[in-house]
């Protein structure tokens, strides 16, 4: 089963020239593929999570990879003003959802408990969850990265049973948008630890751990070459279609 492993998270942004330019001028002309089946195969690990308001436009222009939500409600329906349910996102063409991004935690007070509720919703609705975890700069500098991640993982995944593919995005909070990153070997070791923890506390058939935090054209391949880094969640660099495509091609070359 394919799943999004190189994901563009546009956050509350749009590409400079608009979505049509991003697809038709920056992406598609640089892909030497004509046949639909070949396109589907080529894009089978690419995910795009745009602002909700532009999902329909993107769905009409880009039907080969995965479309995703940047977040979903922990509720299925009801009087929850401002929330967007999983069913609504599916109706818009989404097959995955980012959960627990550090910006959701920082600006909206999301806790591991809330992320767990959203994870359960995703699994019930057969949406691929992309669960974000990460440590602060204080935790990193004091050597508490693994302890912090273990707490997050246990609070989110304990006793979860699923045959749905789980994607976990390790995003050090201090690396997001800063240009600073851990070394690729360091991330590789952390990813192995994440997989070991989840497999010890949950009954999950398949786990992919991707890295996020200042991934760009210059450093992406060094991450993808590591055995435990299964992809990337990309913010700022995904707003340029050519850059994002180059990163995606670097990923494909390491498969």
N, C-alpha and C positions, 0 to 999 in steps of 0.2 A: 504493500500500500504506500502510495506517495503521500507526502505531507510537506507543508511549507517549511523550508529550512533556511532560506535566505529571504528575510522579510523586511520590506520597506515600511517603516512606521512614520507616516507623514505628520503625526501629531496634529496640532491645530494650524497646519500650514498647507499650502498648495505649491506645486512646482512653479517656478518663476513665469514660464510661458503658458501655464495652464495644463490641464490633464491631457488635452488632445495633442499639444506639442510634445509633452513628455512621452506619450505612447508613439505617435506617428512620426515625429521628427527626431526624437532622441533614442527611442528604443527600437522600434521595428525596422527602420532602414539599416540599422547596424547588426541585424540578425539575418544571416544568409540562409533563410528557410522559407519555403513557399507553401509546401503541403501542410494542410491542417493537422493531420496526424503527427507529422514531424514537429510542428509547433507545440502541440500538446505535450509531446515527449520532452522537448527542449525546456519548456517552462514548468515542468512538473514539480520542481522544488521551490518555485518562486511564489512569494506571498506579498500582497500589498494591502496595507491597512490605512485607508485614507480617512479624512473626516467623514462622518456619517452623511452629511449633506451631498457628498459627491460620489456615493457608492453607485447610484444608478448610472451616472455618466460613465464611470470607469467600467462598470459591468458591460455596457454597450460597446466599449472600445477595446476591452481586453478580456477575452473569454478563454484564455489558454492556461493561466496559472490560478492561484488561490486568491480569493478576496477575503478580507477579514475585518473584524471589528476591533477598535482600539480598547473597547471595554464593553461589558454587558451588565445588565441589572442582576442582582441576586434574587430578584422576584420574577415570577413567570408572567404576572399581569396585575391589574388592579389600580387603585388610586395611588399611584406613585409618580407624581408630577416630575417630569424631566428625565425619567428612566427610559431606557430602550431595552426591550426584552430580547432574549435569545431567539424567540420565534420571529420577531420583527427583523432581526439581523439575517436570519436564514432566508426570509422572504426577499431581502435585498441582495441575496446571492452570496452571503458570507458562509464560509465553511470552517473558519477558525476565529478565535478571539484571543487577544492579548488580555491577560489578567494580572492585576497586582503590580502594574508598572510603578516604579519608584515615584513618579510624578503624581500618580493617583494616591499613593500612600502619603506623600508630603502635602499636597494641596487639598486633598479631600478626606484625609484621615482614615484611609482604608487599612484594615488590620489583616493579619494572617487568617483570622476567623472569617472575615468577609470574603477573602480570596478563596477560602475553602468552600464557602457556600456557592460562589460563582463557578468554581471548578465542578461541583456536583451538578449544577445546571447544565454546563457544557457537556458533561458526560451523559446526562439524561437525554439531551437533545442531539447527541452525536456531532457536536462541534469540537474540532480539535482545539484543546486548550494550549495556550502558550503562556506558561506561568512564570512570572518574573520574580527573581530573588536577587539579593545583593547586600553588600555591607557598606557601612559608612567609612569615611577616611579615618576616623578615630579607631574603628575596629580593625581596619587594615594595618594601620601604623602600630597597633599594640598586639598584633598577631592573633586577633580573635576572629579572623575571617571564617574559618571552618566551623567554629562554635556558633557564630551568628547564623550561618547558612543552615546548620543542622537544626537549630531552633525553628527557623522559618519552615523548613521542609517537614519537620515532624508535626507542626501545627496545621499545615496545609494538607499533607498526604497520608497521615496515619490512618491505617485500615481502609484506604481507598482500594476498591476492586474494580478493574476495568480491562476490557480488551481494546479500548480506544487508544490510539497512539498518543502518548503524552510528550509535549515539547516543553522543556524548561529553559528559560532564558536567564543565564547568569549575567547580571548587569551590575558591576560595582557602582554604587551611587556616585562615588567620587570620579568615575571615569566618563560619565554621561555628559557629552557636550563640552568636555574640558580639553580634549586632545591628549590627555594622559591615559595610559593603559597599563595593566600588568603585563609581564612578558608572556609570550605565547606558551612557553613551557609551564609557567605558573598557572595559567588558565587551564591548561590541559590537566594538570594534577587536581585542580579544584573540581573540574568536570567529572573526573573519575570518582572523587569523593561524593559528589552529588548523586551520581548513579548508584553508588554503593548504598548510600543512606536510603534513597527511595526504594530500592529493591529490598531493603531489610524491613521496611515499615509498611509497605503497600504491596498489593498483588496487581502489578502492572505488566502487561504483556510486552510493551515496547516503549523505550524512553530515548528521546534525542535531546541532547543538551547543546544549546547554541549560545554564542557569546554576543553581548551587546555592550557598547560603551566606547565611543570614538573610533568605530571601525571605518576605515576609508580605503581608497585605492592603494595606498602605500603599504598598509599593514595587513590587509585582509588575507592575502595568501599565506603569510606566516602563521596566522591562526588556523586556516583551513588545513594546513599540512600536518597539524597535530591530530593524533589518533582519536582523542576524546572530544574534539571540538567539531560538532556536527553541522554547523552553519552559523548564521549571524542574524541579529536583530539590529537594523540599521536606521538611524534617525536622520541627521542632517545630510549625510552623503547620499541618501536615497532621493533627495529632492532634485537631483540632477540625473536625468535618465541615463545618460552615457556613463556617468560614474557608477551608478547602480548596476548597469549591465556589465561593466568591466569587473566589478566585484563578484557578480553572479558567475561570470565566465571563469574567474579564478577559482570559485567553488567547484564548478563542474570539472575543471582540470585536475582536481585532487581526488575525485571519486574513484 
